[in-house]
Each structure stands twice: as structure tokens, then as C-alpha cells.
């Protein structure tokens, strides 16, 4: 049997057709189009075999949902110091105003400067005493005269006693001489007392320190006329003791007790000075509803009376859960945290916050300390969401 021999060509309209024997052969463009169509069909078949069948494969298991990993802490219950913060001023614990104790006069010398330590009775300033010195010398002379009169009166009495037995002098004359002697002795005592008074007055002319301590201010200069009405010339801190007068609200003051520890930081300094509360105000200001807690401090040049300072007072201790700041969240319903339950699902727990310090946030209510609390990134979680918890140590 003879094989059919023909070819593919195009008709007059441009359509491809099979050429019969004896007809002209078709063009090469048609063959290229047929090959391209075959390749496209093969690619579509391969794609369906790779992806379409795998997607429809019932043997493949369900798609596994990926759970987020979160860090949780178990806070437990810790003893937390209840601290109070307050502001106030620094002052001398026992401030001593020093003024004129005597009759005054013109200041001749000032012997101390502010910041200088002095002893009890030390002269701070001297007052001119030229007139008072002359008065004291006059009184001393009067004492000498009175003693001389007493000596003469005593001698006359002694002679009269020798003559009364012989009858030359009557007993009445003897009594008069004894009275004269006694009067002379009394005049000696009066003159001596006047002299001592004058010397005491002269001693009070000098401005002296009433006790040992630190000179805080000086308000007098040489040449200045002072008197008992001149007011305060020096201010001193007894023994250099300094205190801070911390102002506290009425509710906070009720929790502070004598002997409570405190740390004081003056304004403009990063140093902390350790002290203790030595007195709690027994009254509350009716206008501000505040009271004063007085904190005793050791002397330090950085503690300047009149300066402003901040204090942290330990007002007691409490046992409560302590959380890091990052775990705490809040909204219009209040403060809350996210905890991870036994089924590893996130739960919201409303809490009441107590003291906030550098150590963390004290939880007054809402937690017993055994819960797994989300430490951070709680804002990206939602209640009911399942997570993979990783327990970390509570700081």
C-alpha cells in the first residue's frame, strides 16, 4: 500500500489546511504555531500535577497554627518596704539666735565668720567698754574704803572691850561700837556686790556663743551700735545638727513613726544622706492638711539650712506580689495584667496597684503571687489567645 504523502499549507484566506497530493506544500509558519500550542498544553498539565493534586490530597494533615512565645514571671510574695516621698526644707535642728545680752554699745571687733565652729562661751564680737571699765574701777575703790572703815571699827571695838571691865567705858558705848563695826562690814558687802554687778555687766557686753555649734549667719559689723533692741546678730546650729522638715499629707503622716529610716537628696545634688525621723508633728495644718516629719541628719557642708530637698521615708513593710513595670497595663476600666492559665491561654486579671518604686510595682489586690504573669508585650495579646509561655525569674 502506498503511503499518503501530503503537506500542510494555507488557502487563499490565510487558513491552514492539509495539502493533497499534487498540491503545493504548506508554509513553515504554521508548523511553529502548532509546536507552541503543544508546549503550552504540556506546561499546564505539569503545573496541575504538582500543585493541584497536592492541594486536593486528602492524606495531608490539617494546617498547624503557630503559637507566639511569651515570657512570663511568677512574682510570688515579697516583703516590700512601704516608702513615702516628700519635699521640704533643710534647717538647723536646734537653731540658736544670738543677740545683745547686756546694755550694748559700739561693736569693736567681730571674731567669727559663717561656717565657723565655736565653743560654748566663746566671744563672737566685742563691744566698747571704756566707760564701763571706769565705773568698775570706781566701785572697786569704794570696796577698799568700806573695808578700811570696817578695820577701824573693829579696832575700836577691840579696845572698848578691854576698857569696859575697868569701868572706863559703859556697856552702851560698847554696843554702839559693835553696831558701827557691823555697819562697816555691811557697807563692804554692798560695795563688793556693786563691783561684782559692774563686772558682770561688763562681761555681758561681749557677744558670746550660748553653746557649742556652727555659726550660720552674721549680721553685725565693727562700728555698729547695738542694744537689746537690735535683734539677732548671729544664728547658730547647736552642735552643727541639721534636719529636714518633710511635709507629708495627713494620711501619710499617720504611717510614719519615730526612728523610721529616711534618705534625703538636696536640690542640685545627686548625693543621698541617710537619716532618721526623730519627731513627727503632733498637729496638722488646717489649711494645707499636711504635717511635718523632722528627719535628723549628720552635718555635711552640702546640707545647707534653708535649702530645698526631697526625702524618701520608709513607713513600714508589707508582703505582696512585686511585678516589673512592663507587665502593668491600663485602660478605661483600670489597671490589669495578662496571665497565662493552665491551658496556656491568655486571661485578663484586674489588679489594684500599690507602691511604685525602682524595684517594681506592688500589687495590693488581684494576684496571690502564684500566677504566670506576662512580663512584657502584653499589648500584642488578646484574652483567649493560646501562647507558648517561657518562665523567667522575677526581678
Helices and strands as residue ranges (DSSP letters): E 7-10, E 16-19, H 28-47, I 48-52, H 53-55, E 68-73, E 78-92, E 95-98, E 105-110, E 117-118, E 123-127, H 130-164, H 171-205, E 207-208, E 213-218, E 225-226, E 234-238, E 242-249, H 250-253, E 261-266, E 273-280, E 290-297, E 308-323, G 325-327, E 329-331, E 334-340, E 346-350, E 352-357, E 360-365, E 373-374, G 378-380, E 387-392
